[in-house]
Every structure is written in C-alpha cells, then in structure tokens.
Amino acid sequence: MTAKALEGIRVLDMTHVQSGPSATQLLAWLGADVVKLEAPHGDITRGQLRDLPDVDSLYFTMLNCNKRSITLNTKSERGKEILTELIRRSDVMVENFGPGAVDRMGFTWDRVKEINPRIVYASIKGFGEGPYTAFKAYEVVAQAMGGSMSTTGFEDGPPLATGAQIGDSGTGVHVVAGILAALYQREHTGRGQRVNVAMQHAVLNLCRVKLRDQQRLSHGPLAEYPNEDFGDEVPRSGNASGGGQPGWAVKCAPGGPNDYVYVIVQPVGWQPLSELIGRPELAEDPEWATPRARLPKLNKMFQLIEEWSSTLPKWEVLERLNAHNIPCGPILSTKEIIEDDSLVANEMVVTVPHPERGEFVTVGSPLKLSDSPVEVTSSPLLGEHNEEVYVGELGLGDEELRLLKSSGVI
C-alpha cells in the first residue's frame, strides 16, 4: 500500500460544529492522523438534528469521518498539562472557538509555539480584525456579510441564503489550503506558523465576480444581467449567470419543483438551439443572430427556450441539448443526488458502517489523488480513543486514566 499524502502528520482537532470539522475531515481523508479533542460532554452536534434517538446525529457523523476522538476538560489544571503534551506531539492544531477563547485557556500563539516551534496553528473566526471582530458568526451571517446574500435572489425579492454552505465548509476548504501551504513552507524554514481564516473573508473570496461587477457599474449598466434598472450596487438577478455566456433555468414537464434545466447560450450554440426550439429563422435574423443583438433580450430569449422545454421532461431536454454540445444541466433534487448511480460509482455518495447507527450515507471526498486514494471510515464515538492516545501514546497509566475519568478531566 502506498503511503497517503499526509501520512505521518498529526492534527490536533479542537474544532466543533461545521467550519472546522469540515477542514479537518479533508485532512483526515488526505491521510493525516486527526485526533478530535472534545469536552467530556462532546461536540454539540452529536446531539443536534438527530434522526435516531441516543446515537450520534448525521450532522456529526458526516463531518467527522476518519478521525479519532479523545475527551479532555481543558479548563482543569491536569487537562492543561495534557493539552500541552498533545500540542508538543502534533504537527497541526486547528480551532474555531469564539475570539480569544483559546488564549484565555492559557494557550496564546506565543505559548503554543514555545511548546512546539514546528506546529502549524490554524484558527477559523467569523471576521478579521476591526469592528466586527467580536461578533458571533454562523453560516448565513457570513453569507450576509460576505456579499453572497445581497446578490442572491430575484430583483423584486429579498436577499436569499444559498443552500451551499459557503460560510462554513467553504471556509474549511480555505483553511486546508493555508495549512498545507504552511506545512510545505515548514520543510524549508523548519518552523510552524499561524494560519487565520475569517468566514466573512472566505465568502467574499467566493463572491469575487460580484466585486468585479460592482466596479463595472461605474461605466454603465451590466448588459449581461437581465435587469432593467441599475442603481449604484450589483443587483440580484435571479438565475442569470452574469458572466460572458448568458444562462437561465428553464421549466420542464411535468412542472414539479425541480423540473428545470439550466441552459447556457454560447455563440456557437445559438443556431442548433434555434432549430431545437422550432425557430430556425432566428439563427439568421439580425435581431437575434449575434450575442450583442441578444443581450438586450435575454428574458425573451429564455422565454422562447422555455416554451419548448416546458413540453418535455428534463432528462429529455438534457439529452437533446447535449446532442448539440449545448452546455446544460438538470436541477437535481437531494433525493436524485443521493440515488445517483454515477455519484455512487465516483465515491461521492458513500455508505459508511457505524457501530451504533448501523450505517449512514455521506458525501465522499471530492479530492481524487492517484497515489492517495480515500476510504471513508466512520466518525468516532465520544472518547473512543482515550485509552489508545492517553495510555498507548502519551504513556499514562491505567490507574491515572481511571482517576482522570472519575474526576471529570476526561
């Protein structure tokens, strides 16, 4: 068996809920030994949104695969001593507590790097330094303050959150990039470093094109948007792509909530598309023949396409469009996704055995490395690896382990 990409890297995972666990799960999938340190009562998500009584929730299991779990009361004096030893033995430490929480435990960055000069210490916070620093942040708060909500939705409706967890899991991906870069730099410098990622910043990075359009507004209306009126800020524009190639979600038969196909109209695709919708004359009509001619009529263009697509099931629309190499995709419901054979074959929808649940379905690793394949294994039970880590690795005695448990340290 080939060694995994991050084999030999020990990650001390002090994260909870979603943003941090999503990051450390990716590191575990890449082969790192991720030791999840939890308070004796456990990560709060173990008990949140439960679908089955008295077992770890899907919220927890789907964000904590391939990890080990230990419990520790880091507020106790003995707990702080043990945490010090865990830091000394780790390559990476990750946390997403509220601002200043780890510092108040006595583990400032100066103290952490004194314990272990080679450690990469990564933190996720809601915001960077400034007026928002102390604000509490959740997924949709980050979307609200990072530019996503103001640009998501329809022109005549309220700002909307996206279903994609760009504030939490999106930040997690950014953290992984920072950690990997810091580990690589350590190979040259011999020392670790601090990695900070704010959720607002990560969302803003994902909304980069909207700040592009904010600057373009100073030169006039955004022709690629279907909106009729423009003020001094980028408007919400429904399902418009807002990019160089216009797109929209068009209705299909029989008219269910997800009976839609998203269609992109490239210049080369207009002629075959006009034939498909029964309007071949539009390919030569100067009012329609060029992208520039069509831009002022985007709403009308997609209305014509929808008059055709609404008579056909989405899978047939997909087949006909793809036959002419027209970029498109059906709107897939969560039920369709979890039952999609191709996603199962690509190990993106994975069934995982679990000691208490029996099994659960989760999302697999989107990172496909030829020499570091991922086998998704179950999330750990609370404190499942206490003996393995504390006795087997830190060298504590069995009697001390019992005393730590009876005194509430673990």
C-alpha positions as a Python dict, from the first residue, in 0.01 Angstrom:
ca = {
    (1, 'M'): (0, 0, 0),
    (2, 'T'): (128, 346, -94),
    (3, 'A'): (158, 592, 194),
    (4, 'K'): (-117, 853, 196),
    (5, 'A'): (-35, 1214, 104),
    (6, 'L'): (-38, 1339, 466),
    (7, 'E'): (68, 1017, 637),
    (8, 'G'): (277, 1096, 943),
    (9, 'I'): (108, 1432, 1003),
    (10, 'R'): (-69, 1453, 1339),
    (11, 'V'): (-358, 1701, 1362),
    (12, 'L'): (-493, 1813, 1699),
    (13, 'D'): (-853, 1893, 1608),
    (14, 'M'): (-1011, 2128, 1862),
    (15, 'T'): (-1294, 2226, 1629),
    (16, 'H'): (-1668, 2183, 1655),
    (17, 'V'): (-1991, 2224, 1454),
    (18, 'Q'): (-1908, 2261, 1079),
    (19, 'S'): (-1640, 2505, 959),
    (20, 'G'): (-1353, 2342, 1149),
    (21, 'P'): (-1465, 1977, 1128),
    (22, 'S'): (-1512, 2008, 751),
    (23, 'A'): (-1148, 2118, 724),
    (24, 'T'): (-1003, 1850, 950),
    (25, 'Q'): (-1211, 1581, 777),
    (26, 'L'): (-1044, 1676, 447),
    (27, 'L'): (-704, 1649, 618),
    (28, 'A'): (-801, 1305, 751),
    (29, 'W'): (-906, 1194, 404),
    (30, 'L'): (-564, 1303, 277),
    (31, 'G'): (-405, 1068, 529),
    (32, 'A'): (-338, 1280, 836),
    (33, 'D'): (-393, 1130, 1181),
    (34, 'V'): (-669, 1362, 1306),
    (35, 'V'): (-730, 1344, 1681),
    (36, 'K'): (-1054, 1522, 1766),
    (37, 'L'): (-1032, 1670, 2113),
    (38, 'E'): (-1378, 1716, 2267),
    (39, 'A'): (-1503, 1832, 2604),
    (40, 'P'): (-1626, 1538, 2815),
    (41, 'H'): (-1985, 1614, 2703),
    (42, 'G'): (-1879, 1606, 2338),
    (43, 'D'): (-1919, 1820, 2026),
    (44, 'I'): (-2264, 1982, 2044),
    (45, 'T'): (-2355, 1848, 1700),
    (46, 'R'): (-2351, 1489, 1828),
    (47, 'G'): (-2696, 1562, 1968),
    (48, 'Q'): (-2827, 1821, 1721),
    (49, 'L'): (-3082, 1745, 1447),
    (50, 'R'): (-3100, 1380, 1547),
    (51, 'D'): (-3293, 1148, 1320),
    (52, 'L'): (-3247, 850, 1556),
    (53, 'P'): (-3261, 862, 1937),
    (54, 'D'): (-2949, 821, 2152),
    (55, 'V'): (-2696, 794, 1869),
    (56, 'D'): (-2465, 1049, 1707),
    (57, 'S'): (-2655, 1267, 1462),
    (58, 'L'): (-2589, 1278, 1089),
    (59, 'Y'): (-2478, 1638, 1147),
    (60, 'F'): (-2185, 1497, 1344),
    (61, 'T'): (-2111, 1177, 1155),
    (62, 'M'): (-2099, 1345, 812),
    (63, 'L'): (-1836, 1598, 924),
    (64, 'N'): (-1609, 1379, 1135),
    (65, 'C'): (-1522, 1068, 936),
    (66, 'N'): (-1175, 913, 951),
    (67, 'K'): (-1092, 1079, 1286),
    (68, 'R'): (-1007, 957, 1634),
    (69, 'S'): (-1184, 1104, 1939),
    (70, 'I'): (-1048, 1188, 2282),
    (71, 'T'): (-1216, 1383, 2561),
    (72, 'L'): (-1047, 1643, 2780),
    (73, 'N'): (-1153, 1919, 3016),
    (74, 'T'): (-904, 2185, 2909),
    (75, 'K'): (-1016, 2416, 3191),
    (76, 'S'): (-872, 2186, 3458),
    (77, 'E'): (-506, 2207, 3558),
    (78, 'R'): (-437, 1844, 3467),
    (79, 'G'): (-627, 1899, 3144),
    (80, 'K'): (-397, 2189, 3056),
    (81, 'E'): (-92, 1973, 3124),
    (82, 'I'): (-223, 1701, 2895),
    (83, 'L'): (-314, 1954, 2627),
    (84, 'T'): (42, 2087, 2645),
    (85, 'E'): (174, 1738, 2574),
    (86, 'L'): (-72, 1690, 2287),
    (87, 'I'): (43, 2018, 2132),
    (88, 'R'): (405, 1908, 2170),
    (89, 'R'): (334, 1590, 1973),
    (90, 'S'): (125, 1748, 1695),
    (91, 'D'): (212, 1895, 1356),
    (92, 'V'): (-110, 2092, 1320),
    (93, 'M'): (-360, 2238, 1568),
    (94, 'V'): (-696, 2367, 1447),
    (95, 'E'): (-964, 2552, 1645),
    (96, 'N'): (-1280, 2751, 1575),
    (97, 'F'): (-1380, 2876, 1919),
    (98, 'G'): (-1501, 3231, 1976),
    (99, 'P'): (-1239, 3507, 1959),
    (100, 'G'): (-986, 3481, 2242),
    (101, 'A'): (-1120, 3155, 2389),
    (102, 'V'): (-801, 2953, 2343),
    (103, 'D'): (-589, 3246, 2463),
    (104, 'R'): (-795, 3254, 2782),
    (105, 'M'): (-715, 2885, 2835),
    (106, 'G'): (-351, 2996, 2853),
    (107, 'F'): (-255, 2886, 2502),
    (108, 'T'): (-170, 3202, 2313),
    (109, 'W'): (23, 3169, 1988),
    (110, 'D'): (340, 3268, 2174),
    (111, 'R'): (281, 2989, 2425),
    (112, 'V'): (187, 2733, 2159),
    (113, 'K'): (500, 2795, 1951),
    (114, 'E'): (709, 2786, 2269),
    (115, 'I'): (571, 2437, 2336),
    (116, 'N'): (622, 2328, 1975),
    (117, 'P'): (809, 2561, 1737),
    (118, 'R'): (719, 2340, 1438),
    (119, 'I'): (342, 2342, 1487),
    (120, 'V'): (102, 2497, 1235),
    (121, 'Y'): (-174, 2661, 1439),
    (122, 'A'): (-487, 2735, 1237),
    (123, 'S'): (-790, 2931, 1356),
    (124, 'I'): (-1128, 2998, 1200),
    (125, 'K'): (-1313, 3308, 1316),
    (126, 'G'): (-1616, 3491, 1187),
    (127, 'F'): (-1433, 3811, 1098),
    (128, 'G'): (-1091, 3968, 1072),
    (129, 'E'): (-954, 4246, 1288),
    (130, 'G'): (-1180, 4550, 1306),
    (131, 'P'): (-1530, 4650, 1415),
    (132, 'Y'): (-1677, 4301, 1360),
    (133, 'T'): (-1408, 4101, 1540),
    (134, 'A'): (-1617, 4012, 1845),
    (135, 'F'): (-1936, 3936, 1651),
    (136, 'K'): (-2071, 3583, 1665),
    (137, 'A'): (-2077, 3422, 1321),
    (138, 'Y'): (-2288, 3147, 1175),
    (139, 'E'): (-2312, 3018, 819),
    (140, 'V'): (-2574, 3263, 697),
    (141, 'V'): (-2424, 3555, 891),
    (142, 'A'): (-2105, 3502, 690),
    (143, 'Q'): (-2310, 3487, 370),
    (144, 'A'): (-2487, 3809, 469),
    (145, 'M'): (-2166, 3999, 538),
    (146, 'G'): (-1951, 3849, 264),
    (147, 'G'): (-2153, 3963, -37),
    (148, 'S'): (-2348, 3646, -110),
    (149, 'M'): (-2697, 3731, 15),
    (150, 'S'): (-2716, 4078, -138),
    (151, 'T'): (-2652, 3925, -481),
    (152, 'T'): (-2863, 3608, -443),
    (153, 'G'): (-3235, 3606, -521),
    (154, 'F'): (-3465, 3781, -765),
    (155, 'E'): (-3470, 4153, -830),
    (156, 'D'): (-3810, 4208, -672),
    (157, 'G'): (-3749, 3977, -375),
    (158, 'P'): (-3548, 3977, -51),
    (159, 'P'): (-3183, 3873, -18),
    (160, 'L'): (-3154, 3493, -6),
    (161, 'A'): (-2911, 3247, 151),
    (162, 'T'): (-2761, 2979, -70),
    (163, 'G'): (-2806, 2613, 20),
    (164, 'A'): (-2433, 2555, -34),
    (165, 'Q'): (-2253, 2600, 298),
    (166, 'I'): (-2003, 2853, 166),
    (167, 'G'): (-1964, 3021, 505),
    (168, 'D'): (-1877, 2706, 699),
    (169, 'S'): (-1750, 2434, 466),
    (170, 'G'): (-1630, 2698, 217),
    (171, 'T'): (-1413, 2845, 490),
    (172, 'G'): (-1295, 2495, 580),
    (173, 'V'): (-1153, 2445, 231),
    (174, 'H'): (-965, 2776, 259),
    (175, 'V'): (-820, 2665, 594),
    (176, 'V'): (-696, 2340, 443),
    (177, 'A'): (-517, 2537, 171),
    (178, 'G'): (-349, 2753, 436),
    (179, 'I'): (-246, 2453, 646),
    (180, 'L'): (-98, 2266, 351),
    (181, 'A'): (97, 2576, 242),
    (182, 'A'): (229, 2621, 598),
    (183, 'L'): (336, 2256, 618),
    (184, 'Y'): (518, 2289, 287),
    (185, 'Q'): (692, 2609, 398),
    (186, 'R'): (797, 2433, 719),
    (187, 'E'): (1003, 2196, 506),
    (188, 'H'): (1220, 2496, 412),
    (189, 'T'): (1214, 2702, 733),
    (190, 'G'): (1191, 2431, 999),
    (191, 'R'): (925, 2624, 1188),
    (192, 'G'): (549, 2634, 1202),
    (193, 'Q'): (329, 2939, 1168),
    (194, 'R'): (-10, 3088, 1245),
    (195, 'V'): (-292, 3042, 990),
    (196, 'N'): (-603, 3258, 1024),
    (197, 'V'): (-912, 3244, 803),
    (198, 'A'): (-1225, 3451, 864),
    (199, 'M'): (-1560, 3324, 740),
    (200, 'Q'): (-1653, 3666, 600),
    (201, 'H'): (-1328, 3674, 406),
    (202, 'A'): (-1377, 3326, 262),
    (203, 'V'): (-1730, 3411, 143),
    (204, 'L'): (-1603, 3734, -11),
    (205, 'N'): (-1337, 3538, -198),
    (206, 'L'): (-1614, 3318, -342),
    (207, 'C'): (-1810, 3632, -437),
    (208, 'R'): (-1514, 3782, -623),
    (209, 'V'): (-1703, 3821, -955),
    (210, 'K'): (-1966, 4036, -786),
    (211, 'L'): (-1700, 4286, -682),
    (212, 'R'): (-1581, 4276, -1040),
    (213, 'D'): (-1931, 4381, -1145),
    (214, 'Q'): (-1951, 4646, -872),
    (215, 'Q'): (-1657, 4820, -1038),
    (216, 'R'): (-1801, 4772, -1387),
    (217, 'L'): (-2118, 4951, -1278),
    (218, 'S'): (-1933, 5283, -1276),
    (219, 'H'): (-1914, 5255, -1655),
    (220, 'G'): (-2284, 5183, -1711),
    (221, 'P'): (-2546, 4906, -1682),
    (222, 'L'): (-2437, 4542, -1679),
    (223, 'A'): (-2559, 4418, -2016),
    (224, 'E'): (-2516, 4051, -1919),
    (225, 'Y'): (-2776, 4091, -1644),
    (226, 'P'): (-3147, 4066, -1736),
    (227, 'N'): (-3234, 4355, -1501),
    (228, 'E'): (-3392, 4667, -1648),
    (229, 'D'): (-3282, 4909, -1378),
    (230, 'F'): (-2940, 4953, -1218),
    (231, 'G'): (-2851, 5163, -916),
    (232, 'D'): (-2510, 5201, -757),
    (233, 'E'): (-2475, 4840, -638),
    (234, 'V'): (-2483, 4499, -806),
    (235, 'P'): (-2846, 4385, -816),
    (236, 'R'): (-2994, 4044, -753),
    (237, 'S'): (-3056, 3885, -1091),
    (238, 'G'): (-3231, 3554, -1028),
    (239, 'N'): (-3070, 3264, -1211),
    (240, 'A'): (-2874, 3475, -1459),
    (241, 'S'): (-2513, 3366, -1492),
    (242, 'G'): (-2395, 3727, -1507),
    (243, 'G'): (-2094, 3607, -1700),
    (244, 'G'): (-1975, 3617, -2057),
    (245, 'Q'): (-2221, 3346, -2162),
    (246, 'P'): (-2586, 3405, -2059),
    (247, 'G'): (-2768, 3128, -1874),
    (248, 'W'): (-3102, 3059, -1707),
    (249, 'A'): (-3302, 2777, -1550),
    (250, 'V'): (-3591, 2688, -1784),
    (251, 'K'): (-3900, 2492, -1682),
    (252, 'C'): (-3959, 2136, -1798),
    (253, 'A'): (-4252, 1895, -1785),
    (254, 'P'): (-4439, 1800, -1576),
    (255, 'G'): (-4370, 2119, -1383),
    (256, 'G'): (-4250, 1989, -1046),
    (257, 'P'): (-4038, 2199, -807),
    (258, 'N'): (-3712, 2071, -959),
    (259, 'D'): (-3826, 2013, -1316),
    (260, 'Y'): (-3580, 2262, -1462),
    (261, 'V'): (-3270, 2255, -1677),
    (262, 'Y'): (-3003, 2523, -1660),
    (263, 'V'): (-2904, 2628, -2013),
    (264, 'I'): (-2602, 2829, -2126),
    (265, 'V'): (-2631, 3001, -2464),
    (266, 'Q'): (-2289, 3020, -2627),
    (267, 'P'): (-2248, 3197, -2963),
    (268, 'V'): (-2181, 2864, -3135),
    (269, 'G'): (-2490, 2709, -2975),
    (270, 'W'): (-2747, 2959, -3098),
    (271, 'Q'): (-2801, 2804, -3441),
    (272, 'P'): (-2872, 2446, -3319),
    (273, 'L'): (-3071, 2583, -3025),
    (274, 'S'): (-3293, 2791, -3251),
    (275, 'E'): (-3365, 2478, -3454),
    (276, 'L'): (-3443, 2272, -3144),
    (277, 'I'): (-3699, 2524, -3019),
    (278, 'G'): (-3868, 2538, -3360),
    (279, 'R'): (-3748, 2887, -3450),
    (280, 'P'): (-3469, 2823, -3707),
    (281, 'E'): (-3519, 3166, -3865),
    (282, 'L'): (-3375, 3331, -3552),
    (283, 'A'): (-3029, 3199, -3641),
    (284, 'E'): (-3013, 3440, -3936),
    (285, 'D'): (-3236, 3719, -3808),
    (286, 'P'): (-3010, 4021, -3741),
    (287, 'E'): (-3225, 4098, -3435),
    (288, 'W'): (-3120, 3761, -3285),
    (289, 'A'): (-2820, 3624, -3473),
    (290, 'T'): (-2536, 3768, -3263),
    (291, 'P'): (-2463, 3771, -2888),
    (292, 'R'): (-2470, 4152, -2892),
    (293, 'A'): (-2816, 4151, -3055),
    (294, 'R'): (-2948, 3901, -2799),
    (295, 'L'): (-2814, 4072, -2485),
    (296, 'P'): (-3098, 4328, -2456),
    (297, 'K'): (-3350, 4045, -2499),
    (298, 'L'): (-3224, 3783, -2253),
    (299, 'N'): (-3563, 3746, -2082),
    (300, 'K'): (-3737, 3699, -2418),
    (301, 'M'): (-3467, 3456, -2537),
    (302, 'F'): (-3508, 3228, -2238),
    (303, 'Q'): (-3886, 3258, -2260),
    (304, 'L'): (-3866, 3116, -2615),
    (305, 'I'): (-3644, 2832, -2495),
    (306, 'E'): (-3882, 2761, -2206),
    (307, 'E'): (-4182, 2741, -2437),
    (308, 'W'): (-4004, 2442, -2590),
    (309, 'S'): (-3851, 2287, -2276),
    (310, 'S'): (-4174, 2304, -2075),
    (311, 'T'): (-4327, 2040, -2304),
    (312, 'L'): (-4054, 1783, -2231),
    (313, 'P'): (-3916, 1604, -1922),
    (314, 'K'): (-3585, 1747, -1802),
    (315, 'W'): (-3390, 1433, -1890),
    (316, 'E'): (-3511, 1453, -2249),
    (317, 'V'): (-3425, 1823, -2264),
    (318, 'L'): (-3080, 1733, -2133),
    (319, 'E'): (-3035, 1464, -2396),
    (320, 'R'): (-3141, 1687, -2685),
    (321, 'L'): (-2926, 1980, -2577),
    (322, 'N'): (-2619, 1765, -2516),
    (323, 'A'): (-2660, 1609, -2861),
    (324, 'H'): (-2573, 1957, -2995),
    (325, 'N'): (-2299, 2022, -2737),
    (326, 'I'): (-2505, 2294, -2567),
    (327, 'P'): (-2390, 2341, -2204),
    (328, 'C'): (-2672, 2248, -1968),
    (329, 'G'): (-2756, 2063, -1651),
    (330, 'P'): (-3076, 1940, -1489),
    (331, 'I'): (-3167, 2075, -1147),
    (332, 'L'): (-3108, 1769, -930),
    (333, 'S'): (-3302, 1732, -608),
    (334, 'T'): (-3132, 1598, -297),
    (335, 'K'): (-3327, 1272, -349),
    (336, 'E'): (-3198, 1243, -705),
    (337, 'I'): (-2842, 1314, -591),
    (338, 'I'): (-2840, 1057, -310),
    (339, 'E'): (-2975, 795, -556),
    (340, 'D'): (-2743, 889, -846),
    (341, 'D'): (-2552, 578, -957),
    (342, 'S'): (-2271, 783, -1111),
    (343, 'L'): (-2210, 967, -784),
    (344, 'V'): (-2202, 633, -602),
    (345, 'A'): (-1960, 495, -863),
    (346, 'N'): (-1738, 801, -817),
    (347, 'E'): (-1747, 752, -438),
    (348, 'M'): (-1911, 1089, -386),
    (349, 'V'): (-2219, 932, -228),
    (350, 'V'): (-2082, 675, 16),
    (351, 'T'): (-2243, 432, 260),
    (352, 'V'): (-2039, 404, 580),
    (353, 'P'): (-2077, 141, 856),
    (354, 'H'): (-2128, 287, 1204),
    (355, 'P'): (-2106, 97, 1536),
    (356, 'E'): (-2433, 243, 1672),
    (357, 'R'): (-2631, 366, 1371),
    (358, 'G'): (-2567, 55, 1163),
    (359, 'E'): (-2470, 265, 861),
    (360, 'F'): (-2518, 611, 718),
    (361, 'V'): (-2481, 780, 382),
    (362, 'T'): (-2237, 1066, 349),
    (363, 'V'): (-2062, 1279, 89),
    (364, 'G'): (-1725, 1134, -9),
    (365, 'S'): (-1401, 1315, -79),
    (366, 'P'): (-1404, 1541, -387),
    (367, 'L'): (-1022, 1526, -387),
    (368, 'K'): (-914, 1236, -609),
    (369, 'L'): (-540, 1168, -581),
    (370, 'S'): (-394, 882, -785),
    (371, 'D'): (-142, 786, -514),
    (372, 'S'): (-355, 872, -210),
    (373, 'P'): (-699, 713, -252),
    (374, 'V'): (-960, 780, 16),
    (375, 'E'): (-1153, 514, 201),
    (376, 'V'): (-1421, 688, 408),
    (377, 'T'): (-1445, 535, 755),
    (378, 'S'): (-1688, 604, 1038),
    (379, 'S'): (-1684, 903, 1266),
    (380, 'P'): (-1559, 811, 1615),
    (381, 'L'): (-1772, 756, 1922),
    (382, 'L'): (-1719, 1010, 2201),
    (383, 'G'): (-1385, 938, 2370),
    (384, 'E'): (-1346, 617, 2172),
    (385, 'H'): (-969, 656, 2156),
    (386, 'N'): (-896, 784, 2507),
    (387, 'E'): (-705, 473, 2611),
    (388, 'E'): (-528, 444, 2276),
    (389, 'V'): (-400, 802, 2293),
    (390, 'Y'): (-354, 864, 2665),
    (391, 'V'): (-212, 524, 2761),
    (392, 'G'): (-72, 393, 2436),
    (393, 'E'): (82, 719, 2309),
    (394, 'L'): (121, 961, 2600),
    (395, 'G'): (223, 681, 2840),
    (396, 'L'): (-30, 747, 3117),
    (397, 'G'): (-103, 454, 3347),
    (398, 'D'): (-433, 267, 3359),
    (399, 'E'): (-494, 385, 3714),
    (400, 'E'): (-438, 751, 3621),
    (401, 'L'): (-677, 708, 3329),
    (402, 'R'): (-944, 588, 3571),
    (403, 'L'): (-877, 882, 3803),
    (404, 'L'): (-894, 1131, 3515),
    (405, 'K'): (-1231, 992, 3421),
    (406, 'S'): (-1372, 986, 3773),
    (407, 'S'): (-1254, 1343, 3836),
    (408, 'G'): (-1408, 1476, 3512),
    (409, 'V'): (-1078, 1557, 3339),
    (410, 'I'): (-1168, 1324, 3052),
}
